[in-house]
Amino acid sequence: MELKRILARDIRAANEKAVAQYGSDVLVISSSQVNGLTELIVAIDLAPLTPEEADPFVKTSFAASTKPTGKFDFLLGQTLDQNKRDARERQATKVAKPVVEMTAKPAASKTPVVAKVAAPSVEEVAKRAAEEHDTFRGREIVALVREELNSLRREFKLGQQMAAWQGGMPLPAAISPLRDALNDAPIPVALRALLIDSIKDHDNLADAMGGLSRQLSHAVEQTQAATPVSGIHALAGPSGAGKSMMVARLAQNAAQHHGCEKVMVISFQDQRAGAWNQTQLLCAQSGVDSFRATNAATLKLLLDEHTDRQLILIDTAGVQMNERLAEIRAMQLNVQCHAVIPADASAANIRRVFDNADNVWDSLMLSKLDESNQPWALLQFLTDKTLSVSVASHGDRSADLVQDVSLAGLVQCALDNLPLPETEAQAQQSARDTAVNQLAVSKLSQIAAKIKTETTGLTHE
């Protein structure tokens, strides 16, 4: 997909020009005014790529004569590989030459020279691991951006079809503001069509809102799963979902039941800067032991050595999530896997977690309930899938663990943040509140002036 810029005298001419040049499937990204002309930014599909261009990251190096193709992922991979080669060359110039030792023998002896090559230092190994982590993270960012663009394209096409369908469906005048609010909110098209269809039988806004709340609460209703307090549990999810904080909350909750000596936390292949230090600090707050496993063999050894623990929590990295889960499943140790998703996650992020059929999830854990006011993508997922919800988090402390998750509250939060206009009663209440505030300010000013007048002329001894 590639972005193109179109200039025309008005928006209609720009649209016609875009359709004429790139076809009727062109996706409009934005429009603005530039020097009296209308500027249109559109996204178009590129020509099919060759196998070499389709996955440039598989290559270990690029020829010096390779010319840029304009593909973002191709250029990113080329830049990352070039930076890695430059870093290795700079490191090679700094490393001292191998020490060569020769055994003292007569001149006629032909004893071979024994060369000892210095092993890579800990800093080199850590730097190499950080470079690989950055490379994989770059690939996932590119894939996520492409998935988001594809989602926008699908939503745009479905929105055009739904607009034509909704145009022939009459609604009462009192319900029109609610329909406009549903169209303006970031709701997936399929869910929006279901909600608009459900309000057509109501004749006032209050009844329509109540009907929406009941319908959504029933649609997203899931069975409540038990909070993990025993066994081996692995938490996985996208980067920034709050997995480490969720692990700390679960560890603190289990420590209150079994004692901190019966709980342990393992950080599995998380190469982010400061991730291990954060895990240590969070575990120190509850007094549980924390360990670090840089590979599957180390993780297996830790699990075999601590079979006496009541609860073992494995914190995985957001990068290469499916690969880490496959390594855990290969151990065949009855590890339960839980998906950690923020309440305001996008549809593309949710698909990246649940599209892999090899991953079997024991429960869903919701994070950042207090930071979300538009959880429509999550509500869409819960209406389509059946997955038990175990715990949630509401706050930024280790003690902010919600074990009795109410999805009806999540639905009410989404409905409360719809961009609805103020009703007449709300406007009158706002006017009354403003008048009361002004009266209170006036009274305070009068009291302050009276005190100042009474104290004028007094002296202090």
C-alpha positions as CSV (number, residue, x, y, z in Angstrom):
1,M,0.0,0.0,0.0
2,E,1.4,3.4,-1.0
3,L,0.2,7.0,-0.2
4,K,-0.4,9.4,-3.1
5,R,-1.2,13.2,-3.2
6,I,-3.8,14.8,-5.4
7,L,-4.5,18.5,-5.9
8,A,-7.7,19.9,-7.4
9,R,-9.9,22.9,-7.3
10,D,-12.5,21.3,-4.9
11,I,-13.2,18.0,-3.1
12,R,-15.5,16.7,-5.9
13,A,-12.9,17.2,-8.6
14,A,-10.3,15.7,-6.4
15,N,-12.4,12.6,-5.8
16,E,-13.1,12.3,-9.5
17,K,-9.4,12.6,-10.3
18,A,-8.5,9.9,-7.7
19,V,-11.0,7.5,-9.1
20,A,-9.9,8.2,-12.7
21,Q,-6.2,7.6,-11.8
22,Y,-6.3,4.8,-9.3
23,G,-9.8,3.1,-9.7
24,S,-12.9,3.0,-7.7
25,D,-11.3,1.0,-4.8
26,V,-9.0,3.9,-3.8
27,L,-8.9,4.6,-0.1
28,V,-9.1,8.3,1.0
29,I,-6.9,9.0,4.1
30,S,-7.4,12.7,4.5
31,S,-8.3,16.0,2.8
32,S,-7.2,19.6,3.5
33,Q,-6.9,23.0,1.8
34,V,-3.5,24.1,0.5
35,N,-3.0,27.5,-1.2
36,G,-6.7,27.6,-2.3
37,L,-6.7,24.1,-3.6
38,T,-8.0,20.8,-2.2
39,E,-5.3,18.3,-1.2
40,L,-6.4,14.7,-1.1
41,I,-4.2,11.9,0.4
42,V,-5.1,8.5,-0.9
43,A,-3.8,5.0,-0.4
44,I,-3.4,2.6,-3.3
45,D,-2.3,-1.0,-3.7
46,L,1.1,-1.7,-5.1
47,A,1.9,-4.2,-7.9
48,P,2.5,-7.8,-6.7
49,L,6.0,-8.3,-5.4
50,T,8.6,-10.9,-6.3
51,P,9.4,-13.5,-3.6
52,E,12.6,-11.7,-2.8
53,E,10.8,-8.4,-2.2
54,A,7.9,-9.9,-0.4
55,D,9.9,-10.8,2.7
56,P,13.2,-8.8,2.7
57,F,13.9,-9.6,6.3
58,V,14.7,-13.2,5.5
59,K,17.9,-12.1,3.7
60,T,21.1,-11.9,5.7
61,S,22.5,-9.1,3.6
62,F,21.7,-6.9,0.7
63,A,23.8,-6.4,-2.4
64,A,25.5,-3.0,-2.7
65,S,23.9,-2.4,-6.0
66,T,20.3,-2.9,-4.7
67,K,18.1,0.2,-5.4
68,P,15.4,1.3,-3.0
69,T,12.0,0.2,-4.1
70,G,10.0,2.6,-2.0
71,K,8.6,-0.1,0.3
72,F,8.7,0.9,3.9
73,D,9.3,-2.6,5.2
74,F,12.0,-3.2,2.6
75,L,13.9,0.0,3.5
76,L,13.5,-0.7,7.2
77,G,15.0,-4.1,6.9
78,Q,17.8,-2.8,4.7
79,T,18.6,-0.1,7.2
80,L,18.6,-2.5,10.2
81,D,20.9,-5.0,8.5
82,Q,23.3,-2.2,7.4
83,N,23.4,-0.8,11.0
84,K,24.1,-4.3,12.3
85,R,27.0,-4.8,9.8
86,D,28.5,-1.4,10.7
87,A,28.2,-2.1,14.4
88,R,30.0,-5.4,14.0
89,E,32.8,-3.8,11.9
90,R,33.3,-1.1,14.6
91,Q,33.3,-3.7,17.3
92,A,35.9,-5.9,15.4
93,T,38.3,-2.9,15.1
94,K,38.2,-2.4,18.9
95,V,38.7,-6.0,19.9
96,A,42.4,-6.9,20.4
97,K,44.1,-9.3,18.1
98,P,44.0,-13.0,19.2
99,V,46.8,-14.0,21.5
100,V,49.2,-16.3,19.7
101,E,51.4,-18.6,21.8
102,M,54.2,-20.6,20.4
103,T,55.9,-23.5,22.2
104,A,59.6,-23.1,22.6
105,K,61.2,-25.6,20.2
106,P,64.4,-25.9,18.2
107,A,64.5,-24.0,15.0
108,A,64.2,-27.2,13.0
109,S,61.0,-28.2,14.7
110,K,57.8,-27.8,12.7
111,T,55.4,-27.6,15.7
112,P,52.2,-25.9,14.5
113,V,51.3,-22.5,15.9
114,V,48.5,-22.6,18.5
115,A,46.2,-19.6,18.3
116,K,43.7,-18.8,21.0
117,V,40.8,-16.7,19.9
118,A,39.2,-14.6,22.6
119,A,35.6,-15.7,23.3
120,P,32.9,-13.0,22.9
121,S,32.4,-10.9,26.1
122,V,29.2,-10.6,28.0
123,E,28.7,-7.1,26.6
124,E,29.0,-8.4,23.0
125,V,26.4,-11.1,23.7
126,A,24.0,-8.6,25.3
127,K,24.5,-6.2,22.5
128,R,23.8,-8.9,19.9
129,A,20.7,-10.0,21.7
130,A,19.5,-6.3,21.9
131,E,20.0,-6.0,18.1
132,E,18.0,-9.1,17.4
133,H,15.2,-7.9,19.7
134,D,15.1,-4.5,17.9
135,T,15.0,-6.3,14.5
136,F,12.1,-8.5,15.5
137,R,10.3,-5.5,17.1
138,G,10.7,-3.6,13.9
139,R,9.2,-6.4,11.9
140,E,6.2,-6.6,14.2
141,I,5.7,-2.8,14.0
142,V,5.6,-2.9,10.2
143,A,3.2,-5.8,10.3
144,L,1.0,-4.0,12.7
145,V,0.9,-0.8,10.6
146,R,0.0,-2.8,7.5
147,E,-2.8,-4.6,9.4
148,E,-4.2,-1.3,10.7
149,L,-4.3,0.1,7.1
150,N,-6.0,-3.1,5.9
151,S,-8.5,-2.7,8.8
152,L,-9.2,0.9,7.8
153,R,-9.8,-0.2,4.2
154,R,-12.2,-2.9,5.2
155,E,-14.1,-0.6,7.6
156,F,-14.3,2.1,4.9
157,K,-15.8,-0.3,2.4
158,L,-18.3,-1.7,4.9
159,G,-19.2,1.8,6.0
160,Q,-20.1,2.7,2.4
161,Q,-22.3,-0.3,2.1
162,M,-24.0,0.4,5.5
163,A,-24.6,4.0,4.7
164,A,-26.6,3.0,1.6
165,W,-28.6,0.6,3.7
166,Q,-29.2,3.0,6.6
167,G,-30.3,5.7,4.2
168,G,-33.6,3.9,3.4
169,M,-34.3,3.1,7.1
170,P,-36.5,5.8,8.7
171,L,-35.9,6.6,12.4
172,P,-37.9,8.7,14.9
173,A,-36.6,12.3,15.3
174,A,-35.9,11.7,19.0
175,I,-33.5,8.8,18.1
176,S,-31.6,10.7,15.3
177,P,-29.0,12.2,17.8
178,L,-28.2,8.7,19.1
179,R,-27.8,7.3,15.5
180,D,-25.4,10.2,14.7
181,A,-23.4,9.6,17.9
182,L,-23.1,5.9,17.0
183,N,-21.8,6.9,13.6
184,D,-19.3,9.3,15.0
185,A,-18.0,6.9,17.7
186,P,-15.1,4.5,16.8
187,I,-17.4,1.5,16.7
188,P,-16.7,-1.4,14.2
189,V,-19.1,-1.3,11.3
190,A,-20.7,-4.7,12.0
191,L,-21.4,-3.8,15.7
192,R,-22.6,-0.3,14.7
193,A,-25.1,-1.8,12.2
194,L,-26.5,-4.2,15.0
195,L,-26.9,-1.3,17.4
196,I,-28.6,1.0,15.0
197,D,-31.0,-1.7,14.0
198,S,-31.9,-2.3,17.6
199,I,-32.9,1.3,18.3
200,K,-35.3,1.7,15.4
201,D,-38.2,0.4,17.5
202,H,-37.9,3.0,20.3
203,D,-39.5,6.5,20.2
204,N,-37.4,8.3,22.9
205,L,-33.7,8.6,23.7
206,A,-33.9,7.2,27.3
207,D,-35.6,3.9,26.2
208,A,-33.2,3.6,23.3
209,M,-30.1,3.9,25.6
210,G,-31.6,1.4,28.0
211,G,-32.2,-1.0,25.1
212,L,-28.6,-0.6,23.9
213,S,-27.3,-1.3,27.4
214,R,-29.3,-4.4,27.9
215,Q,-28.5,-5.8,24.4
216,L,-24.7,-5.2,24.7
217,S,-24.6,-6.5,28.3
218,H,-26.3,-9.7,27.1
219,A,-24.1,-10.0,24.0
220,V,-20.7,-9.7,25.8
221,E,-21.7,-11.8,28.8
222,Q,-18.9,-14.4,29.5
223,T,-18.4,-17.0,32.1
224,Q,-16.2,-16.0,35.1
225,A,-13.0,-17.9,35.3
226,A,-11.2,-18.5,38.6
227,T,-8.3,-16.3,39.6
228,P,-4.9,-18.1,39.2
229,V,-3.7,-19.1,42.7
230,S,-2.0,-22.4,42.0
231,G,-0.2,-24.2,39.2
232,I,1.9,-22.8,36.4
233,H,0.5,-19.9,34.4
234,A,2.0,-18.0,31.5
235,L,0.7,-14.5,30.6
236,A,1.0,-13.3,27.0
237,G,-0.2,-10.3,25.0
238,P,0.9,-7.4,22.8
239,S,3.6,-5.0,23.9
240,G,2.4,-2.4,26.4
241,A,-0.6,-4.4,27.4
242,G,0.4,-4.4,31.1
243,K,1.5,-8.1,31.5
244,S,4.3,-7.4,34.0
245,M,1.9,-5.4,36.3
246,M,-0.7,-8.1,36.0
247,V,1.9,-10.7,37.0
248,A,2.8,-8.5,40.0
249,R,-0.9,-8.2,41.0
250,L,-1.4,-12.0,40.7
251,A,1.8,-12.7,42.7
252,Q,0.7,-10.4,45.5
253,N,-2.7,-11.9,45.7
254,A,-1.3,-15.4,45.8
255,A,1.2,-14.4,48.4
256,Q,-1.6,-13.4,50.7
257,H,-3.1,-16.8,50.4
258,H,-0.1,-19.1,50.5
259,G,2.8,-17.0,51.7
260,C,5.5,-15.3,49.6
261,E,7.8,-18.3,49.8
262,K,5.3,-20.4,47.9
263,V,5.1,-18.0,44.9
264,M,7.7,-17.3,42.2
265,V,7.9,-15.2,39.0
266,I,9.9,-16.0,35.9
267,S,10.7,-13.4,33.2
268,F,11.0,-15.4,30.0
269,Q,13.1,-13.9,27.1
270,D,12.1,-10.3,27.7
271,Q,15.0,-8.3,26.2
272,R,13.4,-4.8,26.7
273,A,15.6,-2.2,28.4
274,G,14.8,-2.1,32.0
275,A,12.2,-5.0,31.9
276,W,14.2,-7.2,34.2
277,N,14.7,-4.4,36.7
278,Q,11.0,-3.6,36.7
279,T,10.2,-7.3,37.4
280,Q,12.6,-7.4,40.3
281,L,11.1,-4.2,41.8
282,L,7.6,-5.4,41.5
283,C,8.3,-8.8,43.0
284,A,10.2,-7.1,45.9
285,Q,7.1,-5.2,46.8
286,S,5.2,-8.5,47.6
287,G,8.3,-10.4,48.7
288,V,8.1,-13.2,46.1
289,D,11.2,-14.6,44.3
290,S,11.9,-13.6,40.8
291,F,14.0,-15.4,38.2
292,R,15.1,-14.7,34.6
293,A,15.2,-17.3,31.8
294,T,16.9,-16.2,28.6
295,N,16.0,-19.4,26.7
296,A,13.7,-22.4,26.8
297,A,16.3,-24.7,28.4
298,T,16.7,-22.3,31.4
299,L,13.0,-22.0,31.8
300,K,12.6,-25.8,31.8
301,L,15.4,-26.1,34.4
302,L,13.8,-23.5,36.7
303,L,10.4,-25.2,36.5
304,D,11.9,-28.6,37.3
305,E,13.8,-27.3,40.3
306,H,10.9,-25.5,41.9
307,T,8.1,-28.1,41.8
308,D,7.4,-27.4,45.4
309,R,6.0,-23.9,44.6
310,Q,2.3,-23.4,44.9
311,L,2.1,-20.8,42.1
312,I,4.6,-20.1,39.3
313,L,3.9,-17.1,37.0
314,I,5.7,-16.8,33.6
315,D,5.9,-13.2,32.2
316,T,6.5,-13.4,28.4
317,A,7.6,-10.6,26.0
318,G,5.3,-9.0,23.5
319,V,7.8,-9.6,20.7
320,Q,7.6,-13.0,19.1
321,M,4.7,-13.9,21.3
322,N,3.6,-17.0,19.3
323,E,7.2,-18.4,19.2
324,R,7.5,-18.1,23.0
325,L,4.1,-19.8,23.6
326,A,5.2,-22.6,21.2
327,E,8.3,-23.1,23.3
328,I,6.3,-23.3,26.5
329,R,3.8,-25.7,25.0
330,A,6.6,-28.0,23.8
331,M,7.7,-28.6,27.5
332,Q,4.3,-30.4,28.2
333,L,4.2,-29.3,31.8
334,N,0.5,-28.5,32.0
335,V,1.1,-24.7,31.7
336,Q,-2.1,-22.6,31.5
337,C,-1.9,-19.6,29.1
338,H,-3.8,-16.4,29.7
339,A,-4.2,-13.5,27.2
340,V,-3.7,-10.0,28.6
341,I,-5.5,-7.4,26.6
342,P,-6.0,-3.7,27.4
343,A,-9.6,-2.5,27.4
344,D,-8.9,0.1,24.7
345,A,-7.0,-2.3,22.4
346,S,-7.5,-1.9,18.7
347,A,-9.1,-4.5,16.5
348,A,-5.8,-5.2,14.7
349,N,-4.0,-5.9,18.1
350,I,-6.8,-8.2,19.2
351,R,-6.6,-10.2,15.9
352,R,-2.9,-10.6,16.3
353,V,-3.4,-12.2,19.7
354,F,-6.3,-14.5,18.8
355,D,-5.9,-15.3,15.1
356,N,-3.3,-18.1,15.7
357,A,-5.2,-21.3,16.1
358,D,-2.3,-23.1,17.8
359,N,-2.7,-20.9,20.9
360,V,-5.2,-22.3,23.4
361,W,-6.2,-19.7,26.0
362,D,-7.5,-20.6,29.4
363,S,-8.8,-17.2,30.2
364,L,-8.8,-13.5,29.2
365,M,-7.4,-10.8,31.5
366,L,-8.3,-7.2,31.0
367,S,-6.0,-4.4,31.9
368,K,-6.2,-0.6,32.1
369,L,-10.0,-0.4,32.7
370,D,-9.5,3.0,34.3
371,E,-7.8,4.4,31.1
372,S,-10.3,3.2,28.6
373,N,-13.4,5.2,27.5
374,Q,-13.9,3.7,24.0
375,P,-13.6,-0.1,24.4
376,W,-15.7,-0.8,21.3
377,A,-13.1,-3.1,19.6
378,L,-13.0,-5.3,22.7
379,L,-16.8,-5.4,22.9
380,Q,-17.0,-6.5,19.3
381,F,-14.5,-9.3,20.1
382,L,-16.5,-10.4,23.1
383,T,-19.8,-10.6,21.1
384,D,-18.1,-12.8,18.5
385,K,-16.0,-15.1,20.7
386,T,-16.6,-17.1,23.9
387,L,-13.6,-16.8,26.3
388,S,-13.8,-16.8,30.1
389,V,-12.7,-13.6,31.8
390,S,-10.7,-14.2,35.0
391,V,-9.3,-10.9,36.4
392,A,-8.9,-7.3,35.4
393,S,-6.9,-4.3,36.6
394,H,-8.3,-0.9,37.6
395,G,-5.5,1.4,38.6
396,D,-1.7,1.6,38.7
397,R,-0.9,-0.1,41.9
398,S,-0.1,-3.8,42.6
399,A,-3.2,-4.1,44.8
400,D,-5.6,-2.9,42.1
401,L,-6.7,-6.4,41.1
402,V,-10.4,-6.9,40.1
403,Q,-11.4,-10.5,40.6
404,D,-15.1,-10.1,40.0
405,V,-15.1,-8.6,36.5
406,S,-18.3,-6.9,35.5
407,L,-18.5,-6.6,31.7
408,A,-21.8,-4.6,32.2
409,G,-19.6,-1.8,33.6
410,L,-17.5,-1.8,30.5
411,V,-20.6,-1.5,28.4
412,Q,-21.9,1.4,30.5
413,C,-18.5,3.1,30.2
414,A,-18.7,2.9,26.4
415,L,-22.2,4.2,26.2
416,D,-21.5,7.1,28.7
417,N,-18.8,8.3,26.4
418,L,-20.9,8.5,23.2
419,P,-20.9,12.1,21.8
420,L,-24.5,12.8,22.5
421,P,-25.9,16.4,22.5
422,E,-27.1,17.7,25.9
423,T,-30.8,17.2,26.5
424,E,-33.0,20.0,27.7
425,A,-33.0,18.7,31.3
426,Q,-29.2,18.5,31.3
427,A,-28.9,22.0,29.9
428,Q,-31.2,23.3,32.7
429,Q,-29.2,21.5,35.3
430,S,-25.9,22.9,33.9
431,A,-27.5,26.4,34.0
432,R,-28.5,25.9,37.6
433,D,-25.0,24.7,38.6
434,T,-23.5,27.7,36.9
435,A,-25.8,30.1,38.7
436,V,-25.0,28.5,42.1
437,N,-21.3,28.7,41.4
438,Q,-21.6,32.4,40.5
439,L,-23.6,33.1,43.7
440,A,-21.0,31.3,45.8
441,V,-18.2,33.4,44.3
442,S,-20.2,36.6,44.8
443,K,-20.8,35.8,48.5
444,L,-17.1,34.9,49.1
445,S,-16.1,38.2,47.5
446,Q,-18.5,40.2,49.8
447,I,-17.2,38.4,52.9
448,A,-13.6,39.1,51.9
449,A,-14.4,42.8,51.3
450,K,-16.2,43.0,54.7
451,I,-13.2,41.4,56.5
452,K,-10.8,43.8,54.8
453,T,-12.9,46.8,55.8
454,E,-13.2,45.8,59.5
455,T,-9.5,45.2,59.8
456,T,-8.5,48.5,58.2
457,G,-6.7,50.8,60.8
458,L,-5.7,48.0,63.2
459,T,-2.1,48.0,64.3
460,H,0.1,45.1,65.4
461,E,2.2,45.3,68.5
